[in-house]
């Protein structure tokens, strides 16, 4: 995957990676919407190759990885006339079509530029992993097509080793054994993956004292999970808030600001602005607000959405990139996310933000995972439905959970219904997909 990335950039071409967990129709859409002229597919995914070929008339060349013959990747990589000097491109030349995860509709291709990626590599090294050298090692536990691929670039820039798991699924036992064997110093995760790693019993069987930076991003991490991870790993956690359109460069909360003690850290905050980035809290009219949409500008912001001027104009209104996340800042400049604008629901005329309900529910010892969504209600317009995954061997009734919320949340925020599932649906990037949760709830109604 990294070979294809650098090959594309040497040629001055745009790289369009896909997540291997996507289905053939989803990959075909990325091929068609990007207008890719070359398709490079692993031979283990023939159905994806066929679907992309059928949908994308712009394709002029198809290359196989792990196949045989003149059209195999190894034949091209060993070509005697290969490019030895990179194409001359400027800062604003497109380098990467970074597709959104598509949780609220068809994915959009955010255009990342060469200059933007230069900034991102430098910023990651300054704000996330200071002091990284060729003596370091990084473990990959998330898809390289997304944030983990961005994270790999600073390792390459500093000559640090990048280590992959042997299989396509997260194996916690193997991950911790690799940390011990290779003296891994950093890894990029999302909260669901970090929670799985730290709650797996293998975390206590291997030496992970080499870790200096365990980075988590992609979604806020619940405080209960954060405290548990700190107890297991020590003060090595690094949180950042970012999106594909800004390549993860909005805020950072470094290890020194993480603590099990609530009085020693800005609990609930995703950190302070990254070097070179400006943050504003704006209302619907683009005016400063105490609580509103988190907006950002600076060298980490993308060029726009490929072939989608309407979406670009909406996302960059008033001269700021609009994240779609709601939040506020405190007097010290720490940023707090209260939820996605699209997640908020209105119950009986009051705005309800699911995240704070989920946080409160996760403090119950029987609750392992929580997802709260607003669903239609005859009397209140919308009401909250809490979908919960319980800890193995644990039980909790709706009455138990309401008693737990009493005194923690105003009653208008209490879920009207509790549903218990064995697992929550997640995207290929490890995020709970609330759209799918709502769909399943409607299906079961």
C-alpha positions in Angstrom: 0.0 0.0 0.0 2.8 2.4 0.9 4.6 1.5 -2.4 1.5 2.5 -4.4 1.3 5.8 -2.5 4.8 6.9 -3.1 4.7 5.6 -6.7 1.7 7.8 -7.3 3.3 10.8 -5.8 6.6 10.3 -7.7 4.5 10.5 -10.9 2.5 13.5 -9.7 -0.6 11.4 -9.7 -3.4 11.4 -7.1 -3.6 8.5 -4.7 -7.0 7.1 -3.9 -6.7 4.3 -1.3 -9.6 2.1 -0.3 -10.4 0.4 3.0 -10.2 -3.4 2.4 -13.3 -3.8 4.5 -15.5 -2.0 1.9 -17.8 -4.0 -0.3 -17.4 -4.3 -4.1 -20.1 -1.7 -4.8 -18.6 0.7 -2.3 -15.2 0.4 -3.9 -16.7 0.7 -7.4 -18.3 4.0 -6.3 -14.9 5.3 -5.1 -13.3 4.3 -8.5 -16.1 6.0 -10.5 -16.4 9.1 -8.4 -12.7 9.7 -8.3 -12.3 9.1 -12.1 -9.2 6.9 -11.4 -7.3 6.1 -14.6 -5.4 3.2 -13.0 -6.8 0.5 -10.7 -4.4 -1.5 -8.5 -6.1 -4.4 -6.8 -4.8 -7.2 -4.6 -5.6 -10.6 -6.3 -7.4 -11.6 -3.1 -10.2 -9.2 -4.1 -11.4 -10.2 -7.6 -15.0 -9.1 -7.0 -13.9 -5.6 -6.1 -11.8 -5.4 -9.3 -14.6 -6.5 -11.5 -17.1 -4.1 -9.9 -14.7 -1.1 -10.2 -13.9 -2.0 -13.8 -17.6 -2.1 -14.7 -18.4 1.3 -13.0 -15.4 3.4 -14.0 -15.0 4.1 -17.7 -12.0 6.3 -17.0 -9.8 3.4 -16.1 -7.0 2.8 -18.7 -4.9 0.3 -16.8 -5.5 -2.4 -14.2 -2.6 -3.8 -12.1 -2.8 -6.9 -9.9 -0.9 -7.3 -6.6 -0.1 -10.9 -5.9 -1.0 -12.1 -9.4 1.2 -13.1 -12.4 2.2 -11.8 -15.8 2.9 -8.4 -17.3 0.1 -6.6 -15.4 1.3 -7.7 -12.0 2.6 -5.0 -9.6 6.0 -6.7 -9.2 6.5 -6.5 -13.0 5.8 -2.7 -12.9 7.9 -2.2 -9.8 10.9 -3.9 -11.4 10.5 -2.0 -14.7 13.9 -0.9 -16.0 12.7 2.5 -17.1 11.1 3.4 -13.7 10.9 7.0 -12.5 13.9 8.1 -10.4 13.1 11.7 -9.9 9.8 13.0 -8.5 7.4 15.0 -10.6 7.6 18.8 -10.0 4.5 19.7 -8.1 3.6 22.8 -6.1 2.0 23.1 -2.7 -1.6 23.1 -3.9 -1.2 20.1 -6.3 -3.6 17.3 -5.2 -1.9 14.3 -3.6 -4.6 12.2 -2.0 -8.3 11.8 -2.3 -9.2 11.2 1.3 -12.8 9.8 1.3 -15.0 10.5 4.3 -16.3 7.4 6.1 -19.8 8.0 4.7 -21.8 7.6 7.9 -24.4 10.2 6.7 -24.5 9.5 3.0 -22.2 8.7 0.1 -18.5 9.3 0.9 -17.0 12.5 -0.4 -13.4 12.8 -1.6 -11.5 15.5 0.3 -8.6 16.7 -1.8 -5.4 16.7 0.2 -2.5 18.5 -1.3 1.3 18.0 -1.3 1.9 21.1 0.8 -0.8 20.1 3.2 0.8 16.7 3.7 4.2 18.4 4.3 2.6 20.4 7.1 0.8 17.4 8.5 4.0 15.4 8.8 5.8 18.2 10.6 2.9 18.9 12.8 2.4 15.2 13.8 6.1 15.1 14.8 5.9 18.3 16.8 2.5 17.8 18.5 1.9 14.1 18.7 5.2 12.3 18.8 8.0 14.7 19.6 11.5 13.2 19.6 10.7 10.4 17.1 13.8 9.0 15.5 15.0 5.9 13.6 15.3 4.2 17.0 11.5 4.2 17.3 8.9 1.7 16.1 5.2 2.1 15.3 2.5 -0.6 15.4 -0.3 -0.4 12.9 -3.7 -1.6 14.3 -6.1 0.4 12.0 -6.6 0.6 8.2 -3.7 2.4 6.4 -6.3 3.9 4.0 -7.3 6.4 6.7 -5.8 8.0 9.8 -3.2 5.2 10.3 -1.9 5.9 6.8 -1.3 9.6 7.7 0.3 8.4 10.9 2.7 6.2 9.0 4.2 9.1 7.1 5.9 10.7 10.1 7.5 7.3 10.9 8.8 7.1 7.3 10.1 10.7 7.5 12.1 9.8 10.6 13.2 6.3 9.6 11.1 4.6 12.3 10.0 1.0 11.7 6.3 0.4 10.9 5.0 -3.0 12.1 1.9 -4.7 10.7 -0.2 -7.4 12.3 -0.1 -10.7 10.4 -3.9 -10.8 9.7 -6.6 -8.5 8.6 -8.4 -8.4 12.0 -7.2 -7.0 15.3 -5.6 -9.7 17.4 -5.0 -8.2 20.8 -2.7 -11.0 21.9 -0.5 -10.6 18.8 -0.5 -6.8 19.1 0.9 -6.8 22.6 3.4 -9.5 21.7 4.6 -7.3 18.9 4.9 -4.3 21.2 7.2 -6.4 23.5 9.2 -8.0 20.7 9.9 -4.8 18.7 10.0 -2.4 21.7 7.2 -0.4 20.0 7.2 3.2 21.1 4.0 4.5 19.4 0.7 3.4 17.8 -2.3 5.1 16.3 -5.7 3.9 17.5 -9.3 4.9 17.7 -11.1 4.7 21.1 -12.9 1.4 20.3 -9.6 -0.3 19.4 -7.7 1.2 22.4 -10.5 0.0 24.7 -10.3 -3.5 23.2 -6.5 -3.6 23.6 -6.4 -2.4 27.2 -9.4 -4.5 28.4 -7.9 -7.7 26.8 -6.2 -9.9 29.4 -3.1 -10.2 27.2 -2.2 -6.6 28.1 -0.9 -7.9 31.5 1.2 -10.7 29.9 3.5 -8.6 27.8 6.0 -5.8 28.5 4.7 -2.5 27.0 7.0 -0.2 29.0 8.6 0.9 25.7 5.4 2.8 24.7 5.7 6.6 24.8 2.8 7.7 22.7 -0.5 5.8 22.3 -2.5 8.0 20.1 -6.3 7.8 19.9 -8.5 9.8 17.5 -11.5 9.5 15.3 -14.1 9.9 18.1 -14.2 11.1 21.6 -13.2 8.5 24.3 -15.5 7.9 27.2 -13.9 8.9 30.5 -14.4 5.4 32.0 -12.4 3.8 29.2 -9.8 6.6 29.3 -9.2 6.0 33.0 -8.9 2.3 32.5 -6.4 2.7 29.7 -4.3 5.0 31.9 -4.3 2.5 34.7 -3.0 -0.2 32.3 -0.5 1.8 30.2 0.4 4.8 32.3 0.6 8.4 31.1 1.3 7.7 27.5 -2.1 8.6 25.9 -2.3 11.3 23.3 -5.6 12.4 22.1 -6.2 14.4 19.0 -9.4 15.8 17.4 -9.4 16.0 13.6 -11.1 14.9 10.4 -10.0 13.6 7.0 -10.5 17.1 5.5 -8.0 18.6 7.9 -5.9 15.4 8.2 -6.4 15.1 11.9 -4.9 18.6 12.6 -7.3 20.4 15.0 -6.4 19.8 18.6 -4.0 17.7 20.8 -4.1 16.6 24.4 -0.6 15.3 25.2 0.4 12.7 27.8 1.2 15.3 30.5 -2.4 16.4 30.4 -3.8 12.9 30.9 -4.5 11.6 34.4 -6.7 9.2 36.3 -7.3 12.0 38.7 -10.1 14.3 37.4 -8.6 17.3 39.2 -5.3 16.9 37.2 -6.6 17.1 33.7 -9.3 18.9 31.6 -11.8 16.0 31.8 -13.9 15.8 28.6 -11.6 18.0 26.6 -10.0 16.9 23.3 -7.1 19.4 23.9 -5.9 22.7 22.6 -5.3 23.9 19.0 -2.5 22.3 17.1 0.5 24.5 16.0 -0.6 26.7 13.1 -4.3 26.0 13.4 -7.0 28.4 14.5 -10.3 27.3 16.1 -13.6 29.2 16.4 -17.0 28.4 17.9 -19.6 29.7 15.5 -23.4 29.9 15.4 -25.5 29.1 12.3 -24.8 32.6 10.9 -21.0 32.3 11.2 -20.9 34.6 14.3 -18.8 33.7 17.5 -20.9 31.8 20.0 -20.3 30.4 23.5 -21.6 27.0 22.4 -21.9 26.2 18.7 -20.1 24.5 15.8 -16.4 23.9 16.1 -14.8 25.5 13.0 -11.1 25.6 12.0 -8.7 27.2 9.5 -5.0 26.9 8.8 -2.5 25.0 6.7 -4.0 21.6 7.6 -7.3 22.3 5.8 -8.0 20.6 2.6 -8.4 22.1 -0.9 -12.1 21.1 -1.1 -14.3 18.2 -2.2 -13.5 16.6 -5.6 -16.2 17.5 -8.1 -18.5 18.7 -5.4 -18.6 22.6 -5.3 -21.8 22.7 -3.3 -20.4 20.5 -0.5 -17.2 22.5 -0.5 -19.0 25.8 -0.3 -21.1 24.6 2.6 -18.1 23.1 4.5 -16.0 26.3 4.1 -18.7 29.0 4.6 -17.6 32.2 6.4 -14.0 31.4 5.7 -13.8 28.5 8.1 -13.9 24.7 7.7 -17.1 23.5 9.5 -16.5 20.2 11.3 -20.1 19.4 12.0 -19.2 18.9 15.7 -20.7 21.0 18.4 -18.8 22.2 21.4 -17.2 25.1 23.4 -13.9 26.2 24.7 -12.9 27.1 28.3 -10.9 30.1 29.6 -7.6 28.3 29.0 -8.4 27.5 25.4 -9.2 23.8 25.8 -11.8 22.5 23.4 -14.8 20.4 24.5 -17.0 18.4 22.0 -20.6 18.0 23.1 -21.6 15.9 20.1 -22.3 15.9 16.4 -24.8 18.4 15.1 -26.4 15.5 13.2 -26.7 13.4 16.4 -28.6 16.0 18.4 -32.3 15.5 18.8 -35.1 17.7 20.2 -37.4 16.1 22.8 -40.3 18.2 24.1 -38.7 21.3 22.7 -35.3 20.8 24.4 -32.1 20.0 22.6 -30.6 16.7 23.8 -27.0 15.7 23.1 -26.5 11.9 23.2 -22.9 11.9 24.1 -23.4 13.2 27.7 -26.1 10.5 28.2 -23.7 7.8 26.9 -21.0 9.1 29.2 -23.3 8.8 32.2 -24.5 5.3 31.2 -20.9 4.0 30.8 -20.2 4.8 34.4 -22.6 2.0 35.3 -20.4 -1.1 36.0 -22.6 -3.4 33.9 -22.4 -1.3 30.7 -19.6 -2.0 28.3 -20.8 0.1 25.3 -23.6 2.7 24.9 -25.2 4.4 21.9 -28.1 6.8 22.3 -30.1 8.0 19.3 -33.2 10.1 18.9 -36.3 8.3 17.5 -39.8 9.6 16.6 -42.2 9.9 19.5 -45.9 10.7 19.3 -45.9 13.0 22.4 -42.4 14.5 22.5 -41.5 14.6 18.8 -38.4 12.6 19.5 -37.2 10.6 22.5 -33.9 8.9 23.3 -33.4 5.2 22.8 -30.3 3.8 24.6 -28.8 0.7 22.9 -26.4 -1.0 25.3 -23.9 -3.8 25.3 -23.4 -5.2 28.7 -20.2 -6.6 30.3 -19.9 -10.4 30.0 -21.9 -12.0 32.8 -23.5 -8.7 33.9 -27.2 -7.7 34.1 -29.0 -4.4 34.3 -32.6 -3.6 34.1 -34.1 -0.3 32.7 -35.0 0.5 36.4 -31.4 0.0 37.5 -30.2 2.3 34.7 -32.7 5.0 35.4 -31.7 4.9 39.1 -28.1 5.2 38.0 -28.9 8.4 36.0 -30.9 10.0 38.8 -28.8 12.9 40.0 -26.4 12.6 37.1 -28.7 13.9 34.3 -31.8 16.1 34.1 -34.8 13.9 33.7 -35.7 15.3 30.2 -32.4 13.8 29.0 -33.2 10.3 30.3 -33.8 7.7 27.5 -37.4 6.6 27.1 -36.3 3.1 26.2 -33.4 0.8 26.8 -32.4 -1.9 24.3 -29.8 -4.6 24.9 -27.7 -5.9 22.0 -24.7 -8.3 21.9 -22.8 -5.8 19.8 -23.1 -2.4 18.2 -22.6 -1.9 14.4 -19.3 -0.3 13.6 -17.8 1.2 10.4 -14.6 -0.1 8.9 -12.8 2.5 11.0 -14.1 1.3 14.3 -16.8 4.0 14.8 -20.3 3.2 16.0 -22.5 4.0 13.0 -25.6 5.6 14.4 -27.3 5.5 11.1 -27.2 1.7 11.2 -28.4 1.7 14.8 -31.4 3.7 13.8 -32.1 1.5 10.8 -31.9 -1.6 13.0 -34.2 -0.1 15.6 -36.8 0.8 12.9 -36.5 -2.8 11.6 -37.2 -4.3 15.0 -40.1 -1.9 15.8 
